[in-house]
Amino acid sequence: MPTTSDSPKLFTPISVGTTTIRNRVWLSPMCQYSCPDRDGMPNNWHFAHLTSFAAGGFGLVMTEATAVVPEGRISDRDTGIWSSAQAEAWAQVVAGIHERGATAGIQLAHAGRKASTYSPWGETASGTIPADAGGWQTVAPSPLAFGRLDAPRQLDLTEIDALVDAFADAATRSIAAGFDVVEIHAAHGYLLHQFLSPAANERTDEYGGSPENRARLLIRVIEAVRASIGDAALMVRLSGTDWSDSEVERWDADACAAVAARAEAAGADAFDLSSGGILAHPDIPLAPGYQVQFATRVREAVSVPVSAVGLIDDAACAEQIVTSERADAVMLGRSALRNPQRANEWAATLGAAASFVPGQYERAY
């Protein structure tokens, strides 16, 4: 691999809390819908899939959205970590990621009103899975349906308390499995984002109405997870906007930045900024790096690292994002799927001084 005396910033280490990550090219959480036994257990697919990115030079390798309770799965083929058996299975994946030099992160999630859907591949049906086919009643802050999915049931206060405990318990299992980073999924229109956004939350109690009330559940979850994981790294994924053109109060970059500041005070060590997910058919102006603006806005409001994601498919562009301090790291999704060696490829392209290539692959570079 070519070397220079001045390594590109993209391939320098970064600290998230007490965890040091070898570089700033990170794997974004991506659902695989690959639990054929519908038991939430990670398997050989997840091992091969995730460890390939560790060998490919990524600094942080994140799991897909991993459900904290069975009813929190997007589909019945999603992974979970609501049991010790699942944690033990994840431990094997974590060991493989570590063996290849990367940091292992898990994204803890609850899909809320977007749960109990058919997998987007390998199925002939789509939409909500009916009860007689193995589906379940979905829950949400308010009984508002997402698109053509079945309407959810509104969560009561006792159930909300139980969900806070579920996130905390899942976080405890995650640390036991060896994960270095725990991320709370509060984006993409899933449960915690549903509470945050006025487009999905019409409650009139302490979890609805004002921005402070709508953020109450997320802050409680952050505090509970922080208490469960000690000084391990804690990240939060947020949607920077709902892409709504409504003139009434909405979830946008400023609202997101305000919640991020509260989340940092509650114990978050870093933020992962994406967008959308609440509206079924938003008008999104797709372009390379179109979501970086949200990472930049949150970065202005917090003192911890912030990563950007969204059509970042070029090494020079990614390097410019971090050197210009619009974000501290970049997350790759589909670009990584197309080439699990993307981080190593970019390191070679940019002339990184450090090599993340396993010895077995060095001849390729």
C-alpha positions in Angstrom: 0.0 0.0 0.0 1.3 3.5 -0.8 2.3 5.5 2.2 2.7 9.2 3.0 4.1 11.1 5.9 0.8 12.9 6.4 -1.9 10.3 6.6 -5.4 11.3 5.4 -7.6 12.2 8.4 -10.2 9.5 7.3 -7.6 6.9 8.3 -6.6 8.3 11.7 -7.9 6.9 14.9 -10.9 8.4 16.7 -12.2 8.0 20.3 -15.8 7.5 21.1 -16.0 7.7 24.9 -13.3 5.4 26.2 -13.2 3.3 23.0 -10.6 4.0 20.3 -11.6 3.1 16.7 -8.8 2.5 14.2 -10.2 4.8 11.5 -13.2 6.9 10.5 -14.7 4.7 7.8 -17.6 2.9 9.5 -20.1 0.3 8.4 -23.7 1.5 8.7 -26.3 -0.8 10.3 -28.1 -2.6 7.5 -31.0 -5.1 8.0 -30.3 -8.5 6.5 -33.7 -10.3 7.2 -31.7 -13.5 7.4 -33.0 -15.4 10.4 -34.9 -18.2 8.6 -36.1 -19.9 11.8 -37.7 -16.6 12.9 -36.0 -16.8 16.3 -33.9 -13.7 16.2 -30.7 -15.8 16.3 -27.7 -14.5 14.3 -26.2 -17.3 12.2 -23.5 -18.1 9.7 -24.8 -15.4 7.3 -24.3 -12.7 9.9 -20.8 -13.9 10.8 -19.6 -14.0 7.2 -21.4 -10.7 6.4 -20.1 -8.6 9.3 -16.6 -10.1 9.5 -16.0 -9.4 5.8 -16.1 -5.6 6.5 -13.7 -6.0 9.4 -11.3 -7.7 7.0 -12.1 -4.9 4.5 -10.6 -2.3 6.8 -13.6 -0.6 8.3 -13.0 0.9 11.7 -16.4 0.3 13.3 -18.6 -2.6 12.2 -22.2 -2.2 13.2 -24.8 -4.9 13.3 -28.2 -4.5 11.8 -31.1 -3.1 13.8 -31.3 -5.7 16.6 -34.6 -6.0 18.4 -34.7 -5.7 22.2 -38.0 -7.6 22.4 -39.6 -10.0 19.8 -42.4 -7.5 19.0 -39.7 -4.9 18.2 -38.6 -6.7 15.0 -39.3 -5.0 11.7 -39.8 -8.5 10.2 -40.0 -12.0 11.7 -36.6 -12.6 10.1 -34.7 -9.9 12.1 -32.1 -10.5 14.6 -32.6 -9.9 18.3 -30.8 -9.8 21.7 -33.7 -10.3 24.1 -32.2 -13.6 25.3 -28.9 -14.9 26.6 -28.8 -17.5 23.8 -28.9 -14.7 21.2 -26.1 -12.9 23.1 -24.0 -16.1 23.0 -24.5 -16.3 19.3 -23.6 -12.7 18.8 -20.4 -13.3 20.9 -19.0 -15.5 18.1 -19.6 -12.7 15.6 -18.0 -10.1 17.8 -14.9 -12.4 18.2 -14.6 -12.6 14.4 -14.8 -8.8 14.1 -12.2 -8.3 16.8 -9.9 -11.0 15.2 -9.9 -8.9 12.1 -8.9 -5.7 13.9 -12.2 -3.7 13.9 -14.4 -2.4 16.7 -17.8 -4.1 17.1 -21.0 -2.2 17.5 -24.6 -3.3 18.0 -27.7 -1.2 17.1 -30.5 -1.8 19.6 -33.9 -1.2 18.1 -37.7 -1.4 18.4 -39.7 -0.9 15.2 -42.9 0.3 16.8 -45.7 0.8 14.2 -43.3 -0.4 11.4 -42.9 -3.9 13.0 -44.5 -7.2 12.0 -43.9 -6.8 8.2 -42.9 -9.4 5.6 -39.2 -9.4 4.7 -38.5 -7.4 1.6 -36.8 -10.4 0.0 -37.6 -14.1 0.0 -41.4 -13.6 0.5 -44.3 -13.5 -1.9 -46.4 -11.2 0.3 -45.7 -7.6 1.5 -47.0 -5.3 4.2 -48.2 -6.3 7.7 -47.9 -10.0 8.6 -51.4 -11.1 9.8 -51.7 -12.8 13.1 -52.7 -16.1 11.6 -49.4 -16.1 9.6 -47.3 -15.4 12.6 -47.6 -11.6 12.9 -48.3 -9.6 16.0 -50.0 -6.4 17.2 -47.7 -3.4 16.7 -47.4 -0.6 19.2 -46.6 3.1 19.0 -46.9 6.4 20.8 -50.2 7.0 19.1 -52.6 4.7 17.1 -51.5 6.2 13.7 -50.7 3.8 10.9 -47.6 4.1 8.7 -48.7 4.1 5.1 -50.6 0.9 4.3 -49.4 -1.0 7.4 -51.9 -2.0 10.0 -52.6 0.6 12.7 -50.6 0.2 15.9 -52.0 0.1 19.5 -51.0 3.1 21.7 -48.6 2.2 24.4 -49.6 2.8 28.0 -47.3 4.1 30.7 -46.6 0.7 32.2 -45.6 -0.6 28.8 -43.3 2.4 28.2 -41.6 1.6 31.5 -41.1 -2.0 30.4 -39.6 -0.8 27.1 -37.0 1.2 29.0 -36.1 -1.9 30.9 -35.9 -3.9 27.7 -33.4 -1.6 26.2 -31.3 -1.7 29.3 -31.4 -5.4 29.6 -30.5 -5.8 25.9 -27.5 -3.4 26.4 -26.3 -5.6 29.3 -26.4 -8.6 27.1 -24.6 -6.7 24.4 -21.7 -6.0 26.7 -21.6 -9.6 27.9 -21.4 -10.6 24.2 -18.3 -8.4 23.8 -19.6 -5.5 21.9 -17.5 -2.3 22.2 -20.2 0.1 21.1 -23.9 0.1 21.8 -26.1 2.3 19.6 -29.7 3.2 20.3 -31.7 3.4 17.1 -33.9 6.6 17.3 -34.2 7.2 13.6 -35.9 6.0 10.4 -39.4 6.1 11.7 -38.9 3.4 14.3 -40.3 3.5 17.8 -38.1 6.1 19.5 -38.2 8.3 16.4 -42.0 7.9 16.5 -42.0 9.5 19.9 -39.8 12.3 18.8 -41.7 13.3 15.7 -45.1 15.2 15.9 -46.0 13.4 12.7 -46.3 10.2 14.7 -46.9 11.3 18.2 -50.3 12.8 19.2 -50.1 12.0 22.9 -51.3 14.5 25.5 -49.5 13.0 28.5 -45.9 13.4 29.6 -44.7 11.7 26.5 -46.4 14.0 24.0 -47.0 17.6 23.1 -43.9 19.6 23.8 -40.5 18.8 22.3 -39.2 18.0 25.8 -42.1 15.5 26.4 -41.6 13.8 23.1 -37.9 13.3 23.8 -38.6 11.9 27.3 -38.6 8.2 26.3 -35.3 8.6 24.3 -33.6 10.3 27.3 -34.9 7.7 29.7 -33.5 4.9 27.4 -30.2 6.6 27.1 -29.9 7.0 30.9 -30.9 3.4 31.4 -28.5 2.0 28.8 -25.7 4.2 30.2 -26.3 2.7 33.6 -26.2 -0.8 32.2 -23.0 -0.5 30.1 -20.7 1.5 32.4 -18.1 3.4 30.5 -18.6 1.4 27.2 -19.2 3.6 24.2 -22.8 4.7 23.7 -24.0 6.1 20.3 -27.4 7.3 19.2 -28.7 7.2 15.6 -31.0 10.1 14.8 -33.0 11.2 11.7 -32.0 14.8 11.0 -35.3 15.6 9.4 -38.6 14.0 8.4 -38.5 15.7 5.0 -41.9 17.2 5.8 -43.2 20.3 4.1 -45.8 20.9 6.9 -46.0 24.4 8.2 -46.8 23.2 11.7 -44.3 22.0 14.2 -42.1 19.3 12.7 -39.0 17.2 13.2 -36.2 19.0 11.5 -32.5 19.7 11.8 -32.9 22.3 14.6 -35.2 20.0 16.6 -32.8 17.1 16.1 -29.8 19.2 17.3 -31.7 20.3 20.4 -32.5 16.7 21.3 -28.9 15.6 20.6 -27.6 18.2 23.1 -30.0 16.7 25.7 -28.9 13.2 24.8 -25.2 14.1 25.2 -26.0 15.3 28.7 -27.8 12.1 29.4 -24.8 10.0 28.5 -24.4 9.7 24.7 -20.8 9.5 23.5 -21.5 10.0 19.8 -24.2 10.5 17.2 -24.9 8.8 13.9 -27.0 11.1 11.6 -29.4 9.9 9.0 -32.8 11.1 8.0 -36.4 10.3 7.1 -38.5 7.2 7.9 -41.6 8.8 9.5 -43.5 9.7 6.3 -44.4 6.9 3.9 -43.7 8.9 0.7 -41.4 11.9 1.4 -39.8 13.9 -1.3 -36.1 13.5 -0.6 -33.5 15.4 -2.8 -31.1 12.5 -3.2 -27.5 13.5 -4.1 -24.0 12.5 -3.0 -23.6 13.4 0.7 -27.2 14.8 0.9 -27.4 14.0 4.6 -24.1 15.4 5.7 -25.8 18.7 6.5 -27.6 17.0 9.4 -24.4 15.7 10.9 -22.9 19.2 10.7 -25.9 20.8 12.4 -25.8 18.3 15.3 -22.0 18.7 15.5 -22.6 22.4 16.2 -24.8 21.5 19.2 -22.6 18.8 20.9 -19.0 18.2 21.9 -18.8 14.5 21.0 -18.1 12.8 17.6 -20.8 12.8 14.9 -20.9 10.5 11.8 -22.5 11.2 8.5 -24.1 8.7 6.1 -25.9 8.8 2.8 -24.5 8.3 -0.7 -20.9 8.8 0.3 -19.3 6.8 -2.4 -16.0 8.5 -3.1 -12.8 8.5 -1.1 -11.9 12.1 -1.8 -15.4 13.2 -0.9 -15.3 11.3 2.4 -11.9 12.7 3.2 -13.2 16.2 2.5 -16.2 15.7 4.8 -13.9 14.9 7.8 -11.1 17.3 7.1 -13.6 20.2 6.7 -15.1 19.1 10.1 -18.6 18.7 8.7 -18.5 15.3 10.4 -16.0 13.2 12.4 -16.5 9.9 10.6 -18.5 8.5 7.6 -20.8 5.5 7.5 -21.1 3.4 4.4 -24.1 1.3 3.5 -24.8 0.2 0.0 -21.3 1.2 -1.1 -20.0 -1.3 1.4 -22.3 -4.0 0.2 -21.0 -3.5 -3.3 -17.4 -3.9 -2.1 -16.7 -5.1 1.5 -13.1 -4.0 0.9 -14.1 -0.4 0.3 -12.2 1.0 3.4 -9.0 -0.8 2.3 -9.5 0.5 -1.3 -10.0 4.0 -0.1 -6.9 3.8 2.2 -4.8 2.8 -0.8 -6.4 5.5 -3.0 -5.6 8.2 -0.5 -2.2 6.9 0.4 -2.9 6.2 4.1 0.2 5.6 6.2 -1.5 2.8 8.2 -2.6 -0.4 6.6 -5.7 -2.2 7.7 -5.3 -5.0 5.3 -5.0 -8.5 6.8 -1.8 -10.3 5.9 -3.8 -12.8 3.9 -4.9 -10.1 1.6 -1.8 -7.9 1.3 -0.8 -9.3 -2.1 -4.0 -7.6 -3.5 -2.6 -4.2 -2.6 
